[in-house]
Every structure is written in structure tokens, then in C-alpha cells.
Amino acid sequence: MTTETRATGADHMAAKPRGRYRWVICALLFTSTTICYIDRQIFGLLKPTLDAEFGWSETDYGDIVAAFSLMYAFGYLLGGRLMDWIGVRRGLALAVGGWSIAAAAHGLMSSVLGFKLARGVLGITEGGNFPASIKAVREWFPPQERAFATGIFNAGSNIGAIVTPISLPFLVAAFGWRAAFLIAGSLGLIWLVLWWRFYEQPERQSRLSREELAYIKAGEDPAPQPHVPWLSLLRYRGTWAYVVGMLMTSPVWWFYLNWVPGFLHDRFGIDMMGAIAPLVAIYLIADVGSIAGGWISSRMIRGGMAPVPARLLTMFLMALCPIPVAFIAGVSDLWPAVLMIALAAAGHQGMSANLYTLASDTVPARGVSSVIGMGGFAAGIVGMFVAMAVGRILDATGGNYKLLFIAAAVAYPLAVLVMALIVRRPATKTVTVD
């Protein structure tokens, strides 16, 4: 029996394909996500430096972060539709090229308005990364491998968050903070060369074996997928579950990225060099959470559980990890606080790997990027208001983070509860996965 004939129904989950080219694609997505977060996190790590040089208040800083969140929302929404319209190959290339230029432009700015403009352009272009990546995973991986592949490429966000604090102090010491932005922006241009050389749709990729292509496509309808109108995607309960999950959890992750370096500096007196070990620990542990979250649900599916319950159960387990961070205000030593944040970050990343995959499990293939864009749009709008609120709360309370970390802890279990209620409700449409 050939791979083509036996890779159907439940049997395709056990088939052993000849070739692993799909993991090359995953590596490219991992790298783009890493670069995305390098370009994004430099600003947060430079917060104490920029505050001192320009005399910013927490409100000024929060408003700059809010400009990124607002434009990131529109970048997600428009980027998602763009990927469904022109395809991942061209769409992600445009996104990476755009955000690389925007990242470099930060090095030319000297005012709040200038940084708002640079962060805004960075946000609208970086908004294309995740819609493109999820669509690529949907095209290149069978259902039982999607969460694991998503967990791997999503781990790039943590690698970016690790590489940046390790390298940034030395770059700033040698060349200054402006040059650090320019150097970071150049990384995406190198990635573009590799992307254009190695990425193509599976059906058009000559490096892909027939057996591996059959494994990827097993169980799918071979007929061409019809165009999916944008508004029709609102009839899928998976769309709403994904949107709710994103808008309740993504602003928390952005809070960690943008304010944890400042929190460590204010609470424990850590400078940029001293922050290397704590931040590396946080994002290494977050990486473990990202990959573990994808592996757990994939293992459940291989064991016979349906994809959607497997995603929800794994997300519930991951949602327990951020709860201890609610008590961080009572911690007086650095490393217990770091480990609390690290556990919360791991829970977020493990949950994200399944949240993104939930969308690809529950909506038509040609609508996946659009749905990812809708969720990112909702998260970005909420994130804008959260960033503005965080800055004002810190200014009003003299830098007290207690309320902020309590909210960050509660958001995850509440999000899973709401998502579970949504997907269990009767809906006009749903999509099942063999």
C-alpha cells in the first residue's frame, strides 16, 4: 500500500513520510519570528536609557507603545487578508522588508512623535508575520503536526527576546543605541534572500518528495478551495473563540515585553548588563512552554482526541502557569520574581501555540490568515488602551506594578473559560478535522 492510498482518515496520522522539507519551512518561520522580536524588543530594553536621555514619563513611554499596538492591530487585520490574497511567499517578504526598514528608522528619531511614527510603521508591518506563518503552517503541515510546528516557530519570539538582551549592551557600548537599531534592521534583509530561495507552496516546491506532499495533504479535499468572503468568517465559532483568546492574552504578553525590563530596573536596580541573565532565563523557560504546549496537544490528537478539545485542554493547563505572578508584589528577591514571570511567559507561549492552531482547525483553509488578522486586530486595539493605561497607572501609583500583575495572572484562565463556552455553543457553521 502506498503512502498516497493509506494516508487517509485516522491512518494518515501514523504515516511516516519520506522527507522533512516541511521542517525547513518551519525553520524559516522560526527565523522571521526571531527577527521580528529582536526588532520589537530593543525599544523595551532601551527604556531606561531613553527615559534618561529624553526625560520621558511613564505616560510618554506608554503612549509610544500604544502607537505600536494601534498600528499592529491594523497590520494584523490587513496583513491577514493580504496573505490570503497574494499568498505567503510574497506577503511575508513584503512584511519583513517593511519592518526591517522601520526598525532601522528608530535610530534616526529624537522625539516622542518621531518614536511614535517609527513604532507605528513597525507595528503595521510586523502585523503580517503571524497571519503569514499560521497560513504557511496550515499549508505545509497535517493537523496532527500543526500545533507542534506552531510551537516551534512561535518559540522564535523567545529566542529573539533572548538574543536581544545578550547582544544589545555590547552593541550600545561599542556603537551607541542608534546604531543598534540600524544593525537590527539589517537582519531582515538577509532573511529575505533565504525566504525567496526556499519558500514556495507545497504543490510547486520541486524539493518536496511526492511521499511528503501526500503526507501533508492526506485527509484534505483535493478540490480547489473556494474564495471565502471576509464577513462570512464571522459565522464560524472558531473565529470568535480565537478573537476572544487573542484580545484577552496578547496585551499581557506585550506588557511583559515592554515593561518587564523597566520593572526589574525599578524594583531591583538592574541595569542593561545586569538584566541579561534574568531576561535570558525568562525567555528560555518561555521557549520550553511554547514547544511543550504544541507537543502536548499534538500528542493528545495522536492518541485519538479530537483537535479542538485537545487544544482547549492544553490551553487550560497552560493558563494555570501565570497564576503565581499575581503574588509578585510580595517578593523581595530578584530570582523568585524572575521565575514567576518566566512561568507566566511559558504559559502564555504554550497557550499561544494552541490558540493559533485552533483557528486553522476551525475555519476554511483560505480564510485562516484573515481570521488570524481579525484576532490580531482585536488584540492590538485592546493592547493600545492597555499600554496607555499601564503608563498612567504607574505614574499615578509611583511605579506600583501590583494591580498590573494581578490582571496579567487572571486573564488566561478567564480567556480559556470564555473560549470553551464559545466553541460549545451551537453555531451557523463549523469545520471538523479528520
C-alpha positions as CSV (number, residue, x, y, z in Angstrom):
1,M,0.0,0.0,0.0
2,T,1.5,3.4,-1.0
3,T,1.7,6.5,1.1
4,E,-0.9,8.1,-1.2
5,T,-3.5,5.4,-0.6
6,R,-3.1,4.7,3.0
7,A,-2.7,8.3,4.3
8,T,-6.4,8.9,4.7
9,G,-8.7,9.3,7.7
10,A,-7.1,8.3,11.0
11,D,-4.4,6.3,9.3
12,H,-2.7,9.4,7.9
13,M,-1.7,10.4,11.4
14,A,0.6,7.3,11.7
15,A,2.1,7.5,8.2
16,K,5.8,8.1,8.0
17,P,6.6,10.4,5.2
18,R,9.8,10.3,3.2
19,G,11.4,13.7,3.5
20,R,11.4,16.5,6.0
21,Y,11.3,19.6,3.9
22,R,8.3,20.9,5.7
23,W,10.7,21.5,8.7
24,V,12.8,23.7,6.5
25,I,9.8,25.9,6.1
26,C,9.2,25.8,9.9
27,A,12.8,26.9,10.4
28,L,12.3,29.9,8.1
29,L,9.2,30.9,10.0
30,F,11.1,30.5,13.3
31,T,13.8,32.8,12.0
32,S,11.4,35.5,10.8
33,T,9.7,35.5,14.2
34,T,13.0,35.7,15.9
35,I,14.0,38.8,13.8
36,C,10.5,40.2,14.4
37,Y,11.0,40.1,18.2
38,I,14.6,41.4,18.0
39,D,13.4,44.5,16.2
40,R,10.5,44.8,18.6
41,Q,12.2,44.3,21.9
42,I,15.1,46.6,21.5
43,F,12.9,49.5,22.4
44,G,11.7,47.9,25.7
45,L,15.3,47.1,26.7
46,L,16.4,50.7,26.0
47,K,13.6,52.1,28.1
48,P,15.8,53.3,31.0
49,T,18.4,54.7,28.6
50,L,15.8,56.6,26.5
51,D,13.9,57.8,29.6
52,A,17.1,59.3,30.9
53,E,18.2,60.8,27.6
54,F,14.8,62.3,26.6
55,G,13.2,62.8,30.1
56,W,10.1,60.7,29.3
57,S,7.4,60.0,31.8
58,E,5.7,56.6,32.0
59,T,2.8,58.1,30.2
60,D,5.1,59.2,27.3
61,Y,6.5,55.7,27.1
62,G,3.1,54.1,27.3
63,D,1.8,56.3,24.5
64,I,4.6,55.3,22.2
65,V,3.9,51.6,23.0
66,A,0.2,52.4,22.3
67,A,1.1,53.7,18.8
68,F,2.7,50.4,18.0
69,S,-0.3,48.5,19.3
70,L,-2.7,50.5,17.3
71,M,-0.9,50.1,14.1
72,Y,-0.1,46.5,14.9
73,A,-3.8,45.9,15.1
74,F,-4.4,47.2,11.6
75,G,-1.2,45.4,10.4
76,Y,-2.7,42.1,11.6
77,L,-6.1,42.8,10.1
78,L,-4.8,43.9,6.7
79,G,-1.9,41.6,6.7
80,G,-4.2,38.6,7.3
81,R,-6.2,39.5,4.3
82,L,-3.1,40.2,2.2
83,M,-1.7,36.8,2.9
84,D,-5.0,35.2,1.7
85,W,-5.0,37.4,-1.3
86,I,-1.4,37.3,-2.7
87,G,0.0,34.3,-0.8
88,V,2.5,33.8,1.9
89,R,5.6,33.9,-0.3
90,R,5.1,37.5,-1.5
91,G,3.1,38.6,1.5
92,L,5.7,37.7,4.2
93,A,8.5,39.1,2.1
94,L,6.8,42.4,2.0
95,A,6.1,42.4,5.7
96,V,9.7,41.6,6.7
97,G,11.2,44.1,4.3
98,G,8.9,46.8,5.6
99,W,9.5,46.2,9.3
100,S,13.3,46.0,8.8
101,I,13.3,49.5,7.3
102,A,11.0,50.7,10.2
103,A,13.3,49.1,12.8
104,A,16.3,50.9,11.4
105,A,14.4,54.2,11.3
106,H,14.2,54.2,15.1
107,G,17.9,55.1,15.2
108,L,17.1,58.4,13.5
109,M,14.4,59.6,16.0
110,S,14.8,62.0,18.9
111,S,11.3,62.9,19.9
112,V,8.1,61.3,21.3
113,L,6.4,62.0,18.0
114,G,9.3,60.5,16.0
115,F,9.3,57.3,18.0
116,K,5.5,57.1,17.7
117,L,5.9,57.2,13.9
118,A,8.7,54.6,13.8
119,R,6.8,52.3,16.2
120,G,3.6,52.8,14.2
121,V,5.3,51.7,10.9
122,L,7.0,48.8,12.7
123,G,3.6,47.7,14.1
124,I,1.7,47.8,10.8
125,T,4.4,45.8,9.0
126,E,5.1,43.3,11.8
127,G,1.4,42.6,11.9
128,G,1.8,40.4,8.8
129,N,4.2,37.9,10.4
130,F,1.8,35.7,12.4
131,P,-1.0,35.6,9.8
132,A,1.5,34.5,7.2
133,S,3.2,32.0,9.5
134,I,-0.1,30.4,10.6
135,K,-1.2,30.2,6.9
136,A,2.2,28.6,6.0
137,V,1.8,26.0,8.7
138,R,-1.7,25.3,7.5
139,E,-0.4,24.7,4.0
140,W,2.7,22.7,5.0
141,F,1.7,20.5,7.9
142,P,-1.1,18.0,8.6
143,P,-3.4,18.6,11.5
144,Q,-1.6,16.4,14.0
145,E,1.7,18.4,13.5
146,R,0.3,21.9,13.3
147,A,0.4,22.8,17.0
148,F,3.9,21.4,17.3
149,A,5.1,23.3,14.3
150,T,3.4,26.5,15.5
151,G,5.0,26.0,18.9
152,I,8.4,25.8,17.3
153,F,8.1,28.8,15.1
154,N,6.4,30.7,17.9
155,A,9.5,29.9,20.1
156,G,11.3,32.3,17.8
157,S,9.7,35.1,19.7
158,N,11.5,33.9,22.8
159,I,14.8,33.4,21.0
160,G,14.5,37.0,19.8
161,A,13.9,38.1,23.4
162,I,17.0,36.1,24.5
163,V,19.4,37.3,21.7
164,T,18.5,40.9,22.2
165,P,19.4,41.4,25.9
166,I,22.6,39.4,25.4
167,S,23.8,41.4,22.4
168,L,22.3,44.8,23.0
169,P,24.5,46.0,25.9
170,F,27.7,45.3,23.9
171,L,26.3,46.9,20.7
172,V,25.3,50.0,22.7
173,A,28.6,50.2,24.4
174,A,30.5,49.9,21.1
175,F,28.4,51.9,18.7
176,G,25.6,53.6,20.7
177,W,21.9,52.9,20.9
178,R,21.1,54.5,17.5
179,A,23.4,52.1,15.7
180,A,21.8,49.1,17.5
181,F,18.5,49.9,15.7
182,L,20.3,50.1,12.3
183,I,22.1,46.8,12.9
184,A,18.9,45.0,13.9
185,G,17.1,46.3,10.9
186,S,19.6,44.7,8.5
187,L,18.9,41.2,9.7
188,G,15.6,41.0,7.9
189,L,17.2,41.8,4.6
190,I,19.5,38.8,4.9
191,W,16.4,36.6,5.8
192,L,14.6,37.8,2.6
193,V,17.3,36.2,0.4
194,L,16.8,32.8,2.1
195,W,13.0,33.1,2.0
196,W,12.8,33.9,-1.6
197,R,15.1,30.9,-2.4
198,F,13.5,28.2,-0.3
199,Y,9.8,29.0,0.1
200,E,7.0,28.0,-2.3
201,Q,3.6,26.4,-1.9
202,P,4.0,22.6,-1.4
203,E,2.4,21.7,-4.8
204,R,5.0,23.9,-6.5
205,Q,8.1,23.0,-4.5
206,S,10.4,20.8,-6.5
207,R,12.5,20.0,-3.4
208,L,9.5,18.2,-1.8
209,S,9.1,14.5,-2.3
210,R,5.8,13.0,-3.5
211,E,5.5,11.0,-0.3
212,E,5.9,14.0,1.9
213,L,3.4,16.0,-0.2
214,A,0.9,13.2,0.2
215,Y,1.5,13.1,3.9
216,I,0.9,16.9,4.2
217,K,-2.3,16.8,2.1
218,A,-3.7,13.5,3.4
219,G,-7.3,13.8,4.5
220,E,-7.9,17.1,2.8
221,D,-10.4,17.7,0.0
222,P,-8.2,17.8,-3.2
223,A,-10.7,20.1,-4.9
224,P,-9.6,23.8,-5.2
225,Q,-10.7,25.8,-2.2
226,P,-13.3,28.4,-3.0
227,H,-12.8,32.1,-2.1
228,V,-14.0,32.8,1.4
229,P,-15.7,36.3,1.8
230,W,-14.3,38.1,4.8
231,L,-17.5,38.7,6.6
232,S,-18.6,35.1,6.2
233,L,-15.8,34.1,8.6
234,L,-17.8,35.7,11.4
235,R,-20.2,32.8,11.2
236,Y,-17.6,30.3,12.5
237,R,-17.5,29.9,16.2
238,G,-13.7,29.2,15.9
239,T,-13.3,32.7,14.7
240,W,-14.9,34.2,17.8
241,A,-13.1,31.8,20.1
242,Y,-9.8,32.8,18.6
243,V,-10.6,36.6,18.7
244,V,-11.5,36.4,22.3
245,G,-8.4,34.4,23.2
246,M,-6.2,36.9,21.4
247,L,-7.7,40.1,22.8
248,M,-7.5,38.7,26.4
249,T,-4.0,37.4,26.4
250,S,-1.8,39.2,23.8
251,P,-1.9,42.6,25.6
252,V,-0.5,40.7,28.6
253,W,2.4,39.4,26.6
254,W,3.2,42.8,25.2
255,F,3.1,44.2,28.8
256,Y,5.8,41.6,29.6
257,L,7.9,42.6,26.6
258,N,7.7,46.4,27.1
259,W,7.6,46.7,30.9
260,V,9.5,43.8,32.5
261,P,12.9,45.4,31.8
262,G,11.7,48.6,33.5
263,F,10.1,46.6,36.3
264,L,13.4,44.8,37.0
265,H,15.3,48.2,36.8
266,D,12.8,50.0,39.2
267,R,12.3,47.2,41.7
268,F,15.8,45.6,41.9
269,G,18.1,48.3,40.5
270,I,19.2,46.2,37.5
271,D,20.9,48.0,34.6
272,M,21.1,46.8,31.0
273,M,24.0,44.5,31.6
274,G,22.6,43.1,34.8
275,A,19.3,42.3,33.0
276,I,21.0,39.8,30.7
277,A,20.7,36.7,32.9
278,P,17.1,37.4,34.2
279,L,15.7,38.1,30.7
280,V,17.5,35.1,29.2
281,A,16.1,32.9,31.9
282,I,12.6,34.2,31.4
283,Y,12.6,33.6,27.6
284,L,14.4,30.3,27.7
285,I,11.7,29.0,30.0
286,A,9.1,30.6,27.8
287,D,10.6,28.7,24.9
288,V,10.0,25.4,26.8
289,G,6.4,26.4,27.3
290,S,5.9,27.2,23.6
291,I,7.2,23.9,22.4
292,A,5.7,21.9,25.2
293,G,2.3,23.4,24.6
294,G,2.4,22.4,20.9
295,W,3.7,18.9,21.7
296,I,1.0,18.2,24.4
297,S,-2.0,18.9,22.1
298,S,-0.3,17.1,19.2
299,R,0.3,14.1,21.4
300,M,-3.4,14.1,22.5
301,I,-4.5,14.1,18.9
302,R,-2.3,11.2,18.0
303,G,-3.8,9.4,21.0
304,G,-7.3,9.8,19.5
305,M,-8.6,13.0,20.9
306,A,-10.3,15.4,18.5
307,P,-8.3,18.6,17.7
308,V,-10.5,21.2,19.3
309,P,-10.8,19.5,22.7
310,A,-7.1,18.8,22.7
311,R,-6.3,22.5,22.0
312,L,-8.7,23.6,24.8
313,L,-7.5,21.2,27.4
314,T,-3.8,22.1,26.7
315,M,-4.7,25.8,26.9
316,F,-6.3,25.2,30.3
317,L,-3.2,23.6,31.5
318,M,-1.1,26.4,30.2
319,A,-3.4,29.0,31.7
320,L,-2.5,27.8,35.2
321,C,1.1,28.8,34.8
322,P,0.6,32.6,35.0
323,I,-1.4,32.5,38.3
324,P,1.7,32.8,40.6
325,V,2.7,36.1,39.1
326,A,-0.3,37.7,40.8
327,F,1.8,37.5,44.0
328,I,5.0,39.1,42.7
329,A,4.4,42.3,44.6
330,G,5.2,40.4,47.8
331,V,8.5,39.0,46.5
332,S,11.6,40.9,47.7
333,D,14.3,38.8,46.0
334,L,15.2,39.1,42.3
335,W,15.3,35.4,41.2
336,P,11.9,34.3,42.7
337,A,10.3,37.2,40.8
338,V,12.1,36.3,37.6
339,L,10.9,32.7,37.9
340,M,7.3,33.8,38.4
341,I,7.5,35.9,35.3
342,A,9.2,33.1,33.4
343,L,6.5,30.6,34.3
344,A,3.8,33.1,33.3
345,A,5.6,33.7,29.9
346,A,5.9,29.9,29.4
347,G,2.2,29.6,30.0
348,H,1.4,32.3,27.5
349,Q,3.6,30.8,24.8
350,G,2.2,27.3,25.3
351,M,-1.3,28.7,25.1
352,S,-0.5,30.8,22.0
353,A,0.8,27.7,20.1
354,N,-2.7,26.1,20.5
355,L,-4.7,29.3,20.1
356,Y,-3.2,30.0,16.7
357,T,-3.7,26.4,15.7
358,L,-7.3,26.5,16.9
359,A,-8.0,29.0,14.1
360,S,-6.5,26.7,11.5
361,D,-8.6,23.8,12.8
362,T,-11.9,25.5,12.7
363,V,-12.1,27.8,9.7
364,P,-11.6,27.1,5.9
365,A,-8.0,27.0,4.7
366,R,-8.4,30.1,2.5
367,G,-9.7,32.1,5.5
368,V,-7.1,31.2,8.0
369,S,-4.9,34.3,7.6
370,S,-7.9,36.5,7.6
371,V,-9.1,35.1,10.9
372,I,-5.6,35.4,12.4
373,G,-5.7,39.0,11.3
374,M,-9.1,39.6,12.9
375,G,-7.8,38.3,16.2
376,G,-4.6,40.3,16.0
377,F,-6.7,43.4,15.2
378,A,-8.8,43.0,18.3
379,A,-5.8,42.3,20.4
380,G,-4.0,45.3,19.1
381,I,-6.8,47.7,19.8
382,V,-7.2,46.4,23.3
383,G,-3.4,46.5,23.7
384,M,-3.3,50.1,22.7
385,F,-5.7,51.0,25.6
386,V,-3.8,48.7,27.9
387,A,-0.5,50.4,27.1
388,M,-1.9,53.8,27.7
389,A,-3.5,52.6,31.0
390,V,-0.3,51.0,32.2
391,G,1.7,54.2,31.8
392,R,-0.9,56.2,33.6
393,I,-1.3,53.7,36.4
394,L,2.4,53.6,37.0
395,D,2.7,57.4,37.0
396,A,-0.3,57.7,39.4
397,T,0.9,55.0,41.8
398,G,4.6,55.9,41.8
399,G,5.6,52.8,39.9
400,N,3.4,50.2,41.7
401,Y,3.0,47.1,39.5
402,K,0.8,45.1,41.9
403,L,-2.5,45.6,40.1
404,L,-1.0,45.1,36.7
405,F,0.5,41.6,37.6
406,I,-2.8,40.5,39.2
407,A,-4.7,41.3,36.0
408,A,-2.0,39.6,34.0
409,A,-2.5,36.4,36.0
410,V,-6.3,36.3,35.9
411,A,-6.5,37.0,32.1
412,Y,-5.5,33.5,31.0
413,P,-7.9,31.1,32.9
414,L,-10.7,33.6,32.1
415,A,-9.9,33.5,28.4
416,V,-9.9,29.7,28.3
417,L,-13.3,29.6,30.0
418,V,-14.8,32.1,27.6
419,M,-13.4,30.2,24.6
420,A,-14.7,26.9,25.8
421,L,-18.2,28.4,26.2
422,I,-18.0,29.8,22.6
423,V,-16.9,26.6,20.8
424,R,-19.5,24.6,22.7
425,R,-22.4,26.9,21.6
426,P,-24.4,26.0,18.5
427,A,-23.1,27.9,15.5
428,T,-24.1,28.5,11.9
429,K,-21.0,26.8,10.6
430,T,-18.2,24.8,11.9
431,V,-15.3,22.9,10.4
432,T,-14.1,19.5,11.5
433,V,-10.7,17.9,11.0
434,D,-10.3,14.3,10.2
